[in-house]
Amino acid sequence: MAGYGQFCPVAKAMEVLDERWTLLVVRELLLGSTRFNELRRGNPKMSPTLLSKRLRTLERAGVVRRVGVEGHTRYVLTPAGEELRPVVEALGAWGTRWVGGLGAADLDPHLLLWDMRRTIDVAAWPQERTVLAIVLTDVAPRVSRWWVVVRDGQVEVCDDDPGYDATAVVTTPLRTLTRLWRGDVTWAGALRSGEVEVAGPEAARRRVPRWLGQSVFARVPRPDPAAVEA
């Protein structure tokens, strides 16, 4: 990309980082994705060609290193790339606090369930195989049913019925589940309002919020609306 023609370190850093999708690729690497297809799952609206281009740019800048593992290509952050962790975390916290509102284009069941999958705390789930079915009421039928399967310390998210009986079933709009994940609303409030319904044995129903967890940004304190308007 063209430079800014400035000696300022912020400008020099932005010459590497401010192209569209670049920091989102870095975000995925920071979250542990190393394979090309994993990086695509975290950015499903990014074309393979553009992802390849951004990875090459980050390699040239010394942010990413390509390594071969058992015949497969992996992408890992260099020390310079790892130093971007607090930058990305600060951007996420700032976005949580100051950039509100979710449009229809921001809602994606594939991305939401992928994000949930990689942060689920398996220690909170029973030791035996446990299946949580999720029914999304405001999306096309082909993407409305999901299953989270936890067994042997591993998490699997399926959009086809895995063939196991569900321990509990969550029924809710995608928008509500996304807001719960982000921490914009509470499980208690969503259950009281009827935006979320949870079916199953009482013990399982009580544990569902802990099973699914929340985004790392869910606990970021929001500004007082009155202070923002002032």
Buried (B, 14 or more C-beta within 10 A) or exposed (E): EEEEEEEEEEEEEBBBBEBEBBBBBBBBBBBEBBEBEBBBBBBEEBEEEBBEBBBEBBBEBEBBBEEEEEEEEBBEBBEBBBEBBEBBBEBBBEEBBEEEEEEEEEBBBEBBBBBBBBBBEBEEBBEEBBBBBBBBBEBEEEBBBBBBBBBEEEBEBBEEEBEBEBBBBBBBBBBBBBBBBBBBBBBEEBBEEEBBBBEBEEEBBEBBBEBBBBBBBBEBEEEEEEEEEE
